Structure formats: structure tokens, C-alpha cells
Amino acid sequence: MEEIENNETSEYIRTEKVALRLIARAEQCSAGLARKLKKRKFDDAIINEVICKLTEINLLDDSRYARLWLQSRLRFARNPRLLLSSLYSRGIDRDDAEAALRTVLNEEDTEFTLLTRFLKKYGKKADDARSLKFLLKNEGFSIQTIQRFLDEES
């Protein structure tokens, strides 16, 4: 019995050590870290324990990961909808992803810049405000930013 406990303890320590090395290299999200640990053949139950502990001590934070990931991608981003979709695919839940996007897009008129870049790239003009509003809303831009753009164009 004691041997089983020692094996589990050493497995936990090995899993935690690898997790900490990964976190030291780059910010991680819990789903991504779990995927990387599973790929290295660690036990699922131990992976979950390690992730819970690292989350408790704030070394792993999906909200922080989402904000940092978004900030690093804004320069190349096409629209908010694609950014959210990318976060979802990384295992970030909807609430964390949307909160992070709102935070990042509110900084320094970022959403407005993203909107104008989107329109420039696709050659769209404010000729038909109704269809443009529909397109931009479907791309994930906020109504306030769309209206600001239309007001500045008129």
C-alpha cells in the first residue's frame, strides 16, 4: 500500500515539474497544459490535481492567458469573431474569452482600429450603411464601434 502511495506521489511530482517548466516558458491555459501533459503520458487524475493546485496558487489563469493571447494577436487580427473562435478552440470558456476580448478591445480604441483595418483589407465602404452594419455585426464588432465609424464617415 505504501509503495502505491509513493508511486503516486512521485508521479505527481514529475507531472508538476513538467507543468512548471511549461509555464516558465510561456503563459498556459488549463486545457492547453492538460493536453501537453497528456501527450507526455501522465495520468489524467494527477494532471487534474496538478492543474487545480496551479490554478489555486495563480500560476495558471485562463483569464490572464486569454488577455495576453489576444494582445499578442491584435496586430494581425481580422475581426473579433475570429479571435473569440481561436480562444474557444484553445479551451477558454465563453465567459473568460468574451471578458478578455472586451478588456483588450477597450484599450486605446483597439476595436475601432481593428474595424478600419478589416474594412480596408476587404475594400468595403460606408456606401450602404445598413448592409455594412450587418456585415460588421456578424464579424463581431460592437454596435458602438460600428456607429462611431459610420458617424465619422458621414
Sequence and secondary structure as in RCSB ss.txt:
>XXXX:A:sequence
MEEIENNETSEYIRTEKVALRLIARAEQCSAGLARKLKKRKFDDAIINEVICKLTEINLLDDSRYARLWLQSRLR
FARNPRLLLSSLYSRGIDRDDAEAALRTVLNEEDTEFTLLTRFLKKYGKKADDARSLKFLLKNEGFSIQTIQRFL
DEES
>XXXX:A:secstr
 HHHHHHHHHHHHHHHHHHHHHHHHS   HHHHHHHHHHTT  HHHHHHHHHHHHHTTS  HHHHHHHHHHHHGG
G   HHHHHHHHHHTT  HHHHHHHHHHHHTGGGHHHHHHHHHHHHHT  TTSHHHHHHHHHHTT  HHHHHHHH
HHH 
